[in-house]
């Protein structure tokens, strides 16, 4: 499979297995993410969603399997990938300002011997304007609300100017206004040809926010366009029948060809 543009997939995962100690959290996962799409990764707690993101970005070492970014190993394509972690994984008491954190997104493009200058500052301020918190540029990050923290992460990702963005629960703990602002920003990124992969928990909003979805529960249950794979059968396979929201069921719904219902 190639991407929607005819190029190699933005992300290709083959036979990926990740374990912590003796416990596998991902088992033999295959997934291809075409370039230029907005994709959700959904599944129950403990399904391995965060582990999948971390395996793609090299933050955890798989037991087996292979990850390619535009056809090459991640270590060769690192500058092309932006990562937005969960907010609760960050030390928000670290003494730094909003503007400084956003400028950190430019460090990868500066090399070892250059410090951020006027250009990087201007890009950071522009990103803060885009996410609606430019007035907070001098504030210590410990003084931010949950929604402001998430907007800060997104501003840092924007200045990196990556081709692929991996975001772990960007809507977690934010208000409705911030959620709408984030969705608008993600769709703008997609419109500019970026590939955005989001760990997401709200099944109700998947058809509205995303055009592709991967359903994960240790194994990959299904992955593809929302209108093709986001159906009752696949959701039940993913959640073991314990799912409060199901799409309109069409009799005979089945997994797409080649997908693993395990």
Secondary structure, DSSP 8 states (H G I E B T S, - for coil): ---TTSSS-SEEEEEEEEEETTEEEEEEEEEEE-TT-EEEEE--TTSSHHHHHHHHTTSS--SEEEEEETTEEHHHHGGGEEEE--GGGS-TTSS-BHHHHHHGGGHHHH-SS----HHHHHHHHHHHHHHT-GGGTTSBGGG--HHHHHHHHHHHHHHHT-SEEEEE-TTTT--HHHHHHHHHHHHHHHHTT-EEEEE---GGGHHHH-SEEEEESSSEEEEEEHHHH-SHHHHHHHHTT--S------TT----TT----
